[in-house]
Structure formats: C-alpha cells, structure tokens
Amino acid sequence: MQTVTIPLLYCPFSPAIHPQVKEVANHTDAWVASFNLYSGAAYRQYQDDNFAWLTARFYPEAQLEQLMTANDFIVLLFALRDLLTDRQAEICQSDFIAHFLAVTQDRGKPPDMDTTPLLAAWASLWPRLKQLGPAGWAAQFTPRLSALLQAAIPASVSKTSRLSTLAGYMETRPCLAGTSVSTGIIPVIENIRLPDEVLQHPALKELEQLSHKLLCWSDDLFSFGKERAKGNDYNLVSVLQQERMLTLDEALLCAAAIYNTDMRRFIMLSAQLPGFDEATDQAVARYVDALRRHIRGNIDWSEKDSMRHSFVYGRTW
C-alpha cells in the first residue's frame, strides 16, 4: 500500500491526554473479551487501533469511571460502524436495528451474548450511561442513535447512490460516520447539564455540526490511503477527484481547504456564543471546549497513537 502524505490541517487547540489511559485500556480489553466483541485478526486490529488513547484525548480530565464508560462506548460505536459497513445485507434481513433501539427503550428480553455479542455488550453499557447521565439526557441521545442506524442501511445498499454528488456526500457523511452519536455522550462523561432548548439554539447547533464535519474531513484525509488500497471510494478525497476531475495532490489540497474553512467558521462561532444565565453559559463553555478536544484529539490519535490508518502527516505545499 502506497503511503499518502496529508497536508497539515489548521487546528489551533492544545493537545491533552488523560494520565490514566493505560488503566482505561486494560479495563476495556477485559470488557471486550467478556463479550467476545473481537476475535482473531479483528482483535489484533482492535489492539492496534488503541481506542483508549482516542478517548483519553477526548476527555483528558474526566473521572475514571466516566472515562472507562466512554471508552467502552467508543469501542462499541466503532464495532457498530464496522458492522453496518461490512454486513448490510445480513442486518437488512434481521431485526438488528429494532433490537438495538429496544435496548435504549428498555424493551424486550436481554440479548443472547452467544449469538449477538454486540447487542449484549450494548445492553450492559446502556444502563451505565443512563445512570451517569443528567436528567433528560437519554431522551436527547436516543434520536441521534436512531438516525445513525436508520441512515446507514439505505445509504449503504448502493455505493453509486452514495457517491452521486459532492454536495450529497458532504451532507450524508457526518450522519453515517456516527459523529453525532459520539459527541452525544459528552454531557454524560463531562457531567454537563444543558437543556434541550439550549442545545437546539442555532449557534450551538451549527457549532456541533461543524465539529462533526471537521471530524469527518480529517478522518477522510487520514484514512484515504487505506481505503483506496481496499477499493473503497466513499471518501471526500475520492469524491473530489471524481466530480472535479482533480489529480490526487489537488484533491488532497482541496479536502484540506474544506476542513480549514470549516475550522475557521468553528472558531468564529465559538467567539460569538449567545448568552444565557451564568450557570448555563459556564455549561455551554465546557461543552464547546469538549468539542474542541474531540477535534484535536482525533488528529493527535490518528497521527501518534493508532495504527488504524497509514499516512505521513504535515506536508506543506
């Protein structure tokens, strides 16, 4: 596989990592083994991914219990994304989505760990998230999860339909990536209490949506070489190449420019947040800071901690 050199991305946020990252990694390794979420080559890939370092960069000051719960969740979310990507036909023919959502609604009997380890793992994790989360959080989170599950199936049936236009790709990619679900647990892990009307304020909503785009565009750049080697062209760089008839270097530069434009918009909006009462303003500031750490943490983890992608970072053009 030819290694791709990625342009340096604009990210003026300070890096940080939780000091108990290794303890968290050991905990989640045992949790993964208890549900047999990964085995064989998939387990070796899971170890190379080093998700605990991603979680520790997302939440560098979290309490240990919250950090362990967050890492279990991130590992499960990646497993869910892999399942939705690689086994669409099987999922379409089963009641997987209904069963997954039923867990969040406390409906039905507990899943059978031997036949559905991912569902069983989710059934064990969901009560922990709810117990740690503030009042009303579950009602805010469940629609995010439902949107990811419902969007993944029809969008993955036809690769051609997913790649129809650049505009279509940029609209659907954040939803399919699960970024809304990933940032949706921030109130739980950081113990942030924000009313739904505050989260739905246009400025804060756009800021969160920008964070989702920034996570996706950076991930598309970092994963491009690996995805190209697998013949997967569901990637911002590939879509740019096809629609605008660009060379690879031109497409990489264009993807980085899209990221940098969204980053500048994110920074501008962060400085123009609406005012509420004093306690809410403090909670909003903490929430936005958590979004910053997600953006920065994904870059640092991809470059320094994980073997999930293969690339050279920081080329100047």
Phi, psi and chi 1 to 4 in degrees:
 res  aa     phi    psi   chi1   chi2   chi3   chi4
   1 MET       -  127.0  178.8  177.2   66.2      -
   2 GLN   -75.9  129.2 -178.5 -179.4    0.3      -
   3 THR   -77.2  132.5  -58.8      -      -      -
   4 VAL   -97.4  137.9  176.5      -      -      -
   5 THR   -96.7  123.0  -57.3      -      -      -
   6 ILE   -99.5  136.4  -55.2  -57.4      -      -
   7 PRO   -61.2  149.5  -19.1   29.9      -      -
   8 LEU   -65.8  131.2 -172.6   66.0      -      -
   9 LEU   -98.0  144.2  -60.3  175.8      -      -
  10 TYR   -77.4  117.1  178.3   50.5      -      -
  11 CYS  -152.1   86.0 -170.8      -      -      -
  12 PRO   -83.7   37.9   33.7  -35.1      -      -
  13 PHE  -110.5  142.1  -50.8  140.2      -      -
  14 SER   -73.8  136.9  -61.0      -      -      -
  15 PRO   -74.6  153.1   26.2  -32.7      -      -
  16 ALA  -157.4  156.0      -      -      -      -
  17 ILE  -149.1  143.4 -169.3  166.1      -      -
  18 HIS   -70.5  135.5 -160.6  -73.5      -      -
  19 PRO   -68.3  -17.0   22.9  -33.0      -      -
  20 GLN  -100.7   29.4  -66.7  175.5  -72.5      -
  21 VAL   -60.4  -38.8   58.6      -      -      -
  22 LYS   -68.7  -36.6  -68.0 -175.8  178.3  178.8
  23 GLU   -64.0  -39.4 -170.8  172.2  -14.5      -
  24 VAL   -65.2  -42.9  171.0      -      -      -
  25 ALA   -59.7  -44.0      -      -      -      -
  26 ASN   -62.8  -41.3  -69.0  -23.4      -      -
  27 HIS   -59.8  -49.2  157.7   80.6      -      -
  28 THR   -70.7  -32.0  -59.5      -      -      -
  29 ASP   -57.3  -44.9  -76.0  -10.3      -      -
  30 ALA   -67.4  -37.8      -      -      -      -
  31 TRP   -65.6  -43.7 -175.9   77.3      -      -
  32 VAL   -61.0  -43.9  164.6      -      -      -
  33 ALA   -65.2  -34.9      -      -      -      -
  34 SER   -66.8  -24.7   69.6      -      -      -
  35 PHE  -108.6    0.8  -70.1   97.9      -      -
  36 ASN    52.5   44.9 -164.3   28.9      -      -
  37 LEU   -65.7  -33.2  -82.7 -179.9      -      -
  38 TYR  -133.0  147.8  -66.0  101.1      -      -
  39 SER  -149.1  158.6   59.9      -      -      -
  40 GLY    59.6 -133.0      -      -      -      -
  41 ALA   -62.5  -34.7      -      -      -      -
  42 ALA   -64.4  -35.8      -      -      -      -
  43 TYR   -69.8  -37.9 -175.3   77.1      -      -
  44 ARG   -63.8  -39.1  -69.6 -170.3  -68.5  -86.6
  45 GLN   -64.9  -40.9  178.6   61.8   58.7      -
  46 TYR   -57.7  -42.8  154.0   76.6      -      -
  47 GLN   -65.5  -39.2  -69.6 -178.3  -49.5      -
  48 ASP   -67.2  -28.8  -71.5  -18.6      -      -
  49 ASP   -66.3  -32.1  -73.2  -21.2      -      -
  50 ASN    56.2   53.6  -84.6  -19.0      -      -
  51 PHE   -63.1  -28.7  -70.9  120.5      -      -
  52 ALA   -59.5  -33.5      -      -      -      -
  53 TRP   -70.7  -32.6  -86.5 -104.9      -      -
  54 LEU   -65.6  -48.7  177.6   64.3      -      -
  55 THR   -61.3  -41.4  -53.0      -      -      -
  56 ALA   -67.1  -26.1      -      -      -      -
  57 ARG   -80.4  -32.3  -67.5 -174.2 -177.6  -81.2
  58 PHE   -66.2  -39.8  -76.8  173.4      -      -
  59 TYR  -130.6   68.4  -57.1  105.6      -      -
  60 PRO   -71.4  -10.6   25.1  -33.9      -      -
  61 GLU  -123.5   12.6  -62.7  177.6   -1.6      -
  62 ALA   -71.5  156.7      -      -      -      -
  63 GLN   -66.5  153.1  -63.3  -64.0  -46.4      -
  64 LEU   -61.1  -43.3 -177.4   58.0      -      -
  65 GLU   -61.4  -43.4 -178.8 -177.8    0.6      -
  66 GLN   -64.1  -39.4  -81.1   82.0  -13.0      -
  67 LEU   -66.6  -41.1 -168.2   65.6      -      -
  68 MET   -62.6  -42.8  -70.8  176.7  171.5      -
  69 THR   -63.5  -41.9  -58.4      -      -      -
  70 ALA   -61.9  -40.9      -      -      -      -
  71 ASN   -70.0  -39.7 -164.3   52.2      -      -
  72 ASP   -57.8  -42.4  -68.3  -10.0      -      -
  73 PHE   -65.7  -44.2  177.5   80.1      -      -
  74 ILE   -64.5  -40.9  -73.7  173.0      -      -
  75 VAL   -61.7  -44.4  166.7      -      -      -
  76 LEU   -65.0  -37.7 -175.5  138.6      -      -
  77 LEU   -64.6  -41.4  180.0   58.8      -      -
  78 PHE   -65.6  -39.1  -88.1   90.8      -      -
  79 ALA   -63.3  -39.6      -      -      -      -
  80 LEU   -64.6  -43.8  176.0   63.2      -      -
  81 ARG   -61.8  -41.9  -74.8  171.2   49.6 -175.2
  82 ASP   -63.0  -40.6  -69.9  -16.5      -      -
  83 LEU   -64.4  -45.1 -177.1   69.7      -      -
  84 LEU   -65.2  -30.3  -66.8  173.3      -      -
  85 THR   -79.6  -42.8  -60.8      -      -      -
  86 ASP   -94.4  -19.5  -61.6  -24.5      -      -
  87 ARG  -132.6   47.8  -66.2  165.3   57.5 -174.4
  88 GLN   -60.2  -45.7  -53.2  100.3  -29.3      -
  89 ALA   -60.7  -43.5      -      -      -      -
  90 GLU   -63.0  -40.8  176.2 -177.0  -27.3      -
  91 ILE   -69.3  -39.4  -67.9  171.4      -      -
  92 CYS   -60.3  -34.3  -75.7      -      -      -
  93 GLN   -86.5   -6.5  -65.5  168.1    2.9      -
  94 SER  -112.9 -178.9   70.6      -      -      -
  95 ASP  -101.8   30.1  -65.7  -34.5      -      -
  96 PHE   -56.4  -49.5  176.3   85.5      -      -
  97 ILE   -62.0  -44.7  -69.8  177.5      -      -
  98 ALA   -61.1  -41.6      -      -      -      -
  99 HIS   -67.0  -40.2  -71.6  -47.1      -      -
 100 PHE   -62.7  -45.6 -155.9   94.5      -      -
 101 LEU   -70.0  -31.4  -69.2  174.7      -      -
 102 ALA   -61.2  -31.6      -      -      -      -
 103 VAL   -60.0  -42.9  170.7      -      -      -
 104 THR   -71.2  -17.3   68.3      -      -      -
 105 GLN  -103.1    7.7  -61.2  158.4   -2.7      -
 106 ASP    55.3   40.3  -60.3  -41.9      -      -
 107 ARG  -112.2  150.2  -66.1 -171.1  -70.6  107.5
 108 GLY    81.3  170.5      -      -      -      -
 109 LYS   -80.5  157.1   63.5  179.6 -177.9  179.3
 110 PRO   -58.3  139.9  -22.5   32.7      -      -
 111 PRO   -64.4  153.5  -18.7   30.8      -      -
 112 ASP   -79.9  116.4 -176.7  -10.0      -      -
 113 MET   -64.0  -31.1 -171.8  172.5   68.9      -
 114 ASP   -69.7  -32.7  -67.3  -27.8      -      -
 115 THR  -102.1  -28.3   57.1      -      -      -
 116 THR  -134.4   73.1   53.3      -      -      -
 117 PRO   -60.9  -34.8   17.2  -29.2      -      -
 118 LEU   -67.5  -41.0 -164.4  148.7      -      -
 119 LEU   -65.7  -40.1  -76.1  173.2      -      -
 120 ALA   -64.7  -40.4      -      -      -      -
 121 ALA   -63.7  -41.2      -      -      -      -
 122 TRP   -65.0  -38.8  177.2 -128.5      -      -
 123 ALA   -64.2  -29.1      -      -      -      -
 124 SER   -81.7  -29.2   80.7      -      -      -
 125 LEU   -84.6  -37.2 -179.6   57.0      -      -
 126 TRP   -57.2  -45.7  176.5 -115.5      -      -
 127 PRO   -60.8  -33.8  -23.8   35.5      -      -
 128 ARG   -65.2  -43.3  -68.5  162.4   54.4 -163.9
 129 LEU   -62.8  -45.3  -75.6  167.1      -      -
 130 LYS   -63.3  -39.4  -77.5 -156.3  -54.7  179.5
 131 GLN   -65.4  -38.0 -176.8  177.0    8.5      -
 132 LEU   -79.5  -25.8  -68.1  172.4      -      -
 133 GLY   -74.9  153.9      -      -      -      -
 134 PRO   -70.2  163.7   25.3  -32.8      -      -
 135 ALA   -58.1  135.1      -      -      -      -
 136 GLY    86.8   -9.5      -      -      -      -
 137 TRP   -64.4  -43.9  168.4   79.4      -      -
 138 ALA   -58.3  -38.9      -      -      -      -
 139 ALA   -67.0  -30.4      -      -      -      -
 140 GLN   -75.6  -34.0  -65.4  173.0  -16.4      -
 141 PHE   -81.5  -40.1  176.2   80.1      -      -
 142 THR   -55.3  -42.0  -57.4      -      -      -
 143 PRO   -61.0  -31.4  -24.9   34.8      -      -
 144 ARG   -64.5  -45.7  -65.0  172.9 -179.7 -118.9
 145 LEU   -64.4  -43.3 -179.2   62.3      -      -
 146 SER   -61.2  -41.6  178.7      -      -      -
 147 ALA   -62.5  -40.7      -      -      -      -
 148 LEU   -63.0  -48.4  167.6   62.8      -      -
 149 LEU   -65.7  -41.5  -67.5  167.6      -      -
 150 GLN   -72.5  -33.3  -61.9  -62.1  -23.6      -
 151 ALA   -75.8  -30.3      -      -      -      -
 152 ALA   -65.8  -38.8      -      -      -      -
 153 ILE   -70.7  -57.8  -60.8  -54.6      -      -
 154 PRO   -64.1  -31.3   20.0  -32.4      -      -
 155 ALA   -74.6  -21.9      -      -      -      -
 156 SER   -97.6   -4.7   59.7      -      -      -
 157 VAL   -66.0  -40.2  170.1      -      -      -
 158 SER  -125.2  113.8  170.1      -      -      -
 159 LYS   -63.1  -33.5 -175.4  178.0  -68.8 -173.1
 160 THR   -62.1  -43.7  -57.7      -      -      -
 161 SER   -64.8  -32.0   66.4      -      -      -
 162 ARG   -70.6  -26.1  -72.4 -169.3  -64.7  172.4
 163 LEU  -104.1   22.5  -84.8  173.3      -      -
 164 SER   -62.6  -47.8   55.3      -      -      -
 165 THR  -143.1  159.7   65.6      -      -      -
 166 LEU   -63.4  -42.9  175.1   62.0      -      -
 167 ALA   -61.1  -42.3      -      -      -      -
 168 GLY   -64.5  -41.1      -      -      -      -
 169 TYR   -62.1  -47.1  176.5   85.3      -      -
 170 MET   -66.9  -24.3  -65.6  179.7   71.5      -
 171 GLU   -78.9  -41.4  179.2 -178.3   -5.4      -
 172 THR   -89.6  -25.7   59.1      -      -      -
 173 ARG   -56.8  -48.9  170.7   69.0  164.7  106.5
 174 PRO   -60.4  -36.6  -26.1   36.4      -      -
 175 CYS   -66.6  -45.7 -178.9      -      -      -
 176 LEU   -68.9  -25.7  -66.8  170.6      -      -
 177 ALA   -75.1  -18.1      -      -      -      -
 178 GLY    80.3   17.2      -      -      -      -
 179 THR   -65.0  -34.8   47.4      -      -      -
 180 SER   -64.3  -36.0  175.1      -      -      -
 181 VAL   -70.4  -40.1  174.5      -      -      -
 182 SER   -62.7  -49.3  177.8      -      -      -
 183 THR   -75.4  -13.8   60.1      -      -      -
 184 GLY   -65.9  -18.6      -      -      -      -
 185 ILE   -92.7    0.6   67.8  164.9      -      -
 186 ILE   -53.0  -47.0  -72.9  174.2      -      -
 187 PRO   -58.8  -31.1  -26.1   36.9      -      -
 188 VAL   -71.2  -50.4  173.3      -      -      -
 189 ILE   -73.5  -34.0  -51.1  -53.4      -      -
 190 GLU   -96.9   -0.9  -61.3  -77.5   10.6      -
 191 ASN    54.2   53.1 -168.1   26.5      -      -
 192 ILE  -106.4  128.0  -62.0  173.2      -      -
 193 ARG  -109.3  107.5  -74.4  165.0  168.5   76.4
 194 LEU  -127.1  124.5  -77.8  174.0      -      -
 195 PRO   -61.8  153.6  -15.8   26.6      -      -
 196 ASP   -59.4  -35.7 -167.7   55.9      -      -
 197 GLU   -66.1  -27.1   58.7  -92.2   23.6      -
 198 VAL   -75.3  -45.8  174.3      -      -      -
 199 LEU   -61.1  -29.1  -75.3  172.3      -      -
 200 GLN   -90.2    1.3  -66.1  -57.2  -44.6      -
 201 HIS   -59.9  135.6 -171.9  -76.4      -      -
 202 PRO   -52.1  -40.3  -27.7   34.6      -      -
 203 ALA   -67.7  -45.1      -      -      -      -
 204 LEU   -71.6  -35.7 -158.7   59.1      -      -
 205 LYS   -64.2  -44.0 -167.3  170.7 -178.3  178.9
 206 GLU   -65.0  -38.0 -178.1 -179.1   -4.5      -
 207 LEU   -61.8  -43.6 -156.2   62.2      -      -
 208 GLU   -65.6  -42.0 -173.6 -174.4   21.7      -
 209 GLN   -62.1  -37.7  -70.7  170.3  -15.1      -
 210 LEU   -64.4  -39.0  -78.2  166.5      -      -
 211 SER   -62.7  -37.7   75.1      -      -      -
 212 HIS   -64.0  -43.6  -61.1  162.1      -      -
 213 LYS   -63.5  -43.2  -68.1  178.0 -178.9  179.1
 214 LEU   -63.1  -39.6  -70.9  163.7      -      -
 215 LEU   -62.7  -40.6  -72.9  164.8      -      -
 216 CYS   -71.1  -45.5  -72.1      -      -      -
 217 TRP   -65.9  -41.3  -51.6  155.6      -      -
 218 SER   -65.5  -42.0   60.0      -      -      -
 219 ASP   -63.6  -37.5 -168.7   64.5      -      -
 220 ASP   -62.4  -40.1  -84.5    7.5      -      -
 221 LEU   -67.2  -46.2  -79.4  158.6      -      -
 222 PHE   -67.4  -34.0  -62.2  145.8      -      -
 223 SER   -92.1   -4.2   66.0      -      -      -
 224 PHE   -57.8  -47.9  171.1   72.7      -      -
 225 GLY   -60.1  -43.6      -      -      -      -
 226 LYS   -67.1  -42.3 -175.5  175.3 -179.1  179.2
 227 GLU   -68.3  -38.1  -69.4  177.4   -1.4      -
 228 ARG   -63.2  -39.8 -179.1  178.1   61.7  172.5
 229 ALA   -64.2  -28.6      -      -      -      -
 230 LYS   -88.5   -1.4  -67.2  165.8   59.0  178.1
 231 GLY    79.9   17.0      -      -      -      -
 232 ASN   -95.9  117.4 -179.9   10.0      -      -
 233 ASP  -107.3   18.9   52.2    3.6      -      -
 234 TYR   -85.3   82.0 -175.6   60.0      -      -
 235 ASN  -161.5  142.6 -177.0  -73.9      -      -
 236 LEU   -57.1  -40.3  179.3   61.0      -      -
 237 VAL   -64.0  -45.2  178.5      -      -      -
 238 SER   -63.6  -42.5  -63.1      -      -      -
 239 VAL   -64.3  -41.2  177.3      -      -      -
 240 LEU   -61.9  -44.6  -75.8  165.0      -      -
 241 GLN   -57.1  -46.0  -83.1 -168.1  -79.0      -
 242 GLN   -71.7  -47.9  -66.4 -178.1   35.3      -
 243 GLU   -73.2  -36.9 -178.4  162.1  -53.5      -
 244 ARG  -104.0    2.0  -61.3 -174.8  179.1  178.5
 245 MET    54.3   55.4  -59.1 -177.4   67.7      -
 246 LEU  -101.1  157.0  -57.3  177.0      -      -
 247 THR   -72.1  168.4   66.6      -      -      -
 248 LEU   -61.4  -46.4  174.7   56.3      -      -
 249 ASP   -60.5  -41.0  -78.5   -7.9      -      -
 250 GLU   -63.8  -41.0  -70.6  170.6  -20.1      -
 251 ALA   -67.8  -39.4      -      -      -      -
 252 LEU   -62.0  -44.2  -70.1  167.2      -      -
 253 LEU   -64.0  -40.7  -81.5  171.3      -      -
 254 CYS   -66.1  -42.2 -168.9      -      -      -
 255 ALA   -62.6  -42.3      -      -      -      -
 256 ALA   -64.0  -36.9      -      -      -      -
 257 ALA   -66.0  -38.5      -      -      -      -
 258 ILE   -62.5  -45.4  -70.1  171.2      -      -
 259 TYR   -58.8  -50.0  168.2   94.6      -      -
 260 ASN   -63.4  -36.3  -70.0  -23.1      -      -
 261 THR   -63.7  -44.9  -62.9      -      -      -
 262 ASP   -65.8  -34.8  -77.0  -17.7      -      -
 263 MET   -64.5  -43.5  173.3   59.7   80.3      -
 264 ARG   -64.2  -36.7  -68.2 -174.0  177.4   92.1
 265 ARG   -65.2  -41.4  175.2   71.4  177.3  167.4
 266 PHE   -59.9  -45.8 -179.3   93.2      -      -
 267 ILE   -64.9  -41.9  -67.3  170.0      -      -
 268 MET   -63.0  -46.2 -176.9 -173.3   74.2      -
 269 LEU   -66.0  -34.3  -79.1  179.6      -      -
 270 SER   -61.0  -29.5  -61.7      -      -      -
 271 ALA   -87.2   -2.5      -      -      -      -
 272 GLN  -126.4   37.1  -59.9  174.8   -7.2      -
 273 LEU   -69.3  144.7  -68.0  171.5      -      -
 274 PRO   -68.9  156.7   26.7  -35.3      -      -
 275 GLY   -98.5  138.5      -      -      -      -
 276 PHE  -121.6 -137.4  -57.0   95.1      -      -
 277 ASP   -87.6  170.5   58.4   81.2      -      -
 278 GLU   -60.1  -45.7 -177.9  177.8   -3.6      -
 279 ALA   -65.2  -40.9      -      -      -      -
 280 THR   -67.2  -40.2  -58.9      -      -      -
 281 ASP   -60.8  -39.1  -71.2  -12.2      -      -
 282 GLN   -66.3  -39.9  -68.8  175.2   -4.8      -
 283 ALA   -66.4  -40.4      -      -      -      -
 284 VAL   -62.3  -43.1  166.8      -      -      -
 285 ALA   -61.3  -40.7      -      -      -      -
 286 ARG   -66.6  -38.5  -68.7  179.1   58.0 -144.3
 287 TYR   -64.9  -45.3 -178.1   72.5      -      -
 288 VAL   -65.3  -37.4  173.4      -      -      -
 289 ASP   -63.3  -36.6 -168.5   47.0      -      -
 290 ALA   -65.2  -38.2      -      -      -      -
 291 LEU   -63.0  -40.9  -66.0  177.3      -      -
 292 ARG   -59.6  -43.5  -66.6 -170.5 -172.7  102.2
 293 ARG   -66.7  -32.2  -69.9 -162.2  -62.1  -90.7
 294 HIS   -63.9  -45.2  -86.1   64.8      -      -
 295 ILE   -62.7  -50.3  -63.0  164.8      -      -
 296 ARG   -67.7  -41.7  178.4   75.1 -153.6 -158.4
 297 GLY   -63.0  -37.4      -      -      -      -
 298 ASN   -64.4  -38.6 -176.3   61.1      -      -
 299 ILE   -66.4  -48.9  -68.8  174.8      -      -
 300 ASP   -65.2  -41.5  -68.7  -26.2      -      -
 301 TRP   -63.0  -45.2  170.0   74.2      -      -
 302 SER   -62.9  -37.6  -61.4      -      -      -
 303 GLU   -81.8  -39.7  179.3 -167.6    6.0      -
 304 LYS  -111.7  -28.2  -59.5  173.5 -178.3  178.4
 305 ASP  -109.7  -27.4  -55.4  -38.0      -      -
 306 SER  -115.3  153.1  177.2      -      -      -
 307 MET  -106.5   18.0  -63.0  174.5   63.7      -
 308 ARG   -65.0  -35.5 -171.9  171.6 -179.3   84.7
 309 HIS  -122.7  163.4  -51.0  -52.0      -      -
 310 SER  -128.2  113.7  177.1      -      -      -
 311 PHE  -161.6  164.8   62.4   93.7      -      -
 312 VAL  -108.7  130.7  175.3      -      -      -
 313 TYR  -112.9  142.5 -177.3   55.4      -      -
 314 GLY   104.9   16.8      -      -      -      -
 315 ARG   -66.9  133.7  177.1  178.3  177.4 -176.8
 316 THR   -99.5  143.3   55.3      -      -      -
 317 TRP  -118.0      -  -56.5   67.2      -      -
